[in-house]
Amino acid sequence: MATSTSSSPSERQREIYLKGVSGTRPRIPLHPEALETAAKDHMSPKAFAYIAGGAGLEHTMRNNRSGFDKWRIQPQMLKDVSQRDIQIELFGRKLPGPLFLSPVGVLDLARKKGDLRVGAAAAATGIPMIFSNQASEPMEKVAQQMGDSPRWFQLYWSKSNELVESLVQRAEACGCEAIVVTLDTTLLGWRIRDLDMASLPFLRGKGIAQYVSDPVFQQLIDAPQETQPAGPKPRLTLDTLGMLIALNRTYPGNFFNNLRSGRPLQAVRTFLNIFSRTTLNWDDLSFLRERTQLPILLKGILHPEDAKKALDHGVDGLLVSNHGGRQVDGAIGAIEALPAIVSAVEGKVPIILDSGIRGGADMFKALALGATAVGIGRPYAYALAVAGQAGVEELIRNYLADFELTMGLAGCRSIAEIGRANLTK
């Protein structure tokens, strides 16, 4: 496993203060709202809208946060917390803390070469990165620079089982240690911020690097396409020309060859045609199980009955998530859904809470309610926008330090000592 950064979580606070003596402040704001504001200044309006936005009126995003406020940490004193251990073990891999970098698509919107920068930060800290299926760089390229540090792969189950199989084989080959099947995006949510700007990055060839780098997808480009309902034909404007130029630059290969062949545009059409599979159901999971020995986790579980069905179908873990509030407006907050799912699972598989985590206290509450670990998304995308790889590394170290201090101040010396008794409602 990759070694951690220069200071342990318990030393992080001291490091910030000592650097302050010489006038050096943190690269990124520590308060999540200040970080989001700073990131907005470093991104285009369309890019910020895509990463920051949620579904509809964004009630689910607010539910993710208000759900944490319903729980209070109840510290216990005189527990001798001089020695603390925040490490966890998951699927045979020891990790430096109960923290994951959840998949965030189109990281190039935050900063150029975003996936590579985040992968480098994950490797430097030893924190697992879940590669996005909608990445701006092929998984092999990110994995190459990560050495033996932990990474998983997020799978969007497309209409093509052959493509699904190819993506899983590639994930295995480049050292991914688990497959995370995202279930809540068989349809794209009604995202008002993007709709107001009439902006979808995939139409510009952004966020489809896993597809265009795949041999099966390349065959699908040449195959006859399903007939789709005709939409309005875009008018030829400067914006249209700009989109075509960007598309041909983003696609692998020579710009002028791409322009002559028209292949980049056909690749986008193919992606839009096969991306979502609304027929996906529980019986389909056997197809995946037969094609990989890696642990399979389901992302998007919010109902205890779905958790029970997942166990019945041999799933190895769950991500309790509402996609950061990006899919269903007015949905239950992830932390609100957690206790019932923990009860349904009865400790048989690990549970990762994703959606709404904004600091060490949130991490502590999630683990006290039964989560094995937590995942963060937007915060590290914002840190990437503000300060690149260094910003993401700093964010990870801040989260782990905040969590370790919260754990110790609550009277716990290790993850095993954190439980429901540490919380009151």
Secondary structure as UniProt FT lines:
FT   HELIX           9..21
FT   TURN            22..23
FT   HELIX           32..41
FT   HELIX           45..52
FT   TURN            56..57
FT   HELIX           59..69
FT   STRAND          72..73
FT   STRAND          88..90
FT   TURN            91..92
FT   STRAND          93..95
FT   STRAND          99..101
FT   HELIX           107..109
FT   TURN            112..113
FT   HELIX           114..125
FT   STRAND          129..131
FT   TURN            133..134
FT   HELIX           139..146
FT   TURN            147..148
FT   STRAND          151..155
FT   HELIX           161..173
FT   TURN            174..175
FT   STRAND          179..182
FT   TURN            184..185
FT   HELIX           192..196
FT   TURN            197..198
FT   HELIX           201..204
FT   TURN            205..207
FT   HELIX           209..212
FT   HELIX           215..222
FT   HELIX           238..250
FT   HELIX           255..261
FT   HELIX           263..274
FT   TURN            278..279
FT   HELIX           282..284
FT   HELIX           285..289
FT   TURN            290..291
FT   STRAND          296..301
FT   HELIX           304..312
FT   TURN            313..314
FT   STRAND          317..320
FT   HELIX           323..325
FT   TURN            329..330
FT   HELIX           334..345
FT   TURN            346..347
FT   STRAND          351..354
FT   HELIX           360..368
FT   TURN            369..370
FT   STRAND          373..376
FT   HELIX           378..409
FT   TURN            410..411
FT   HELIX           415..417
FT   HELIX           420..422
FT   STRAND          423..424
//
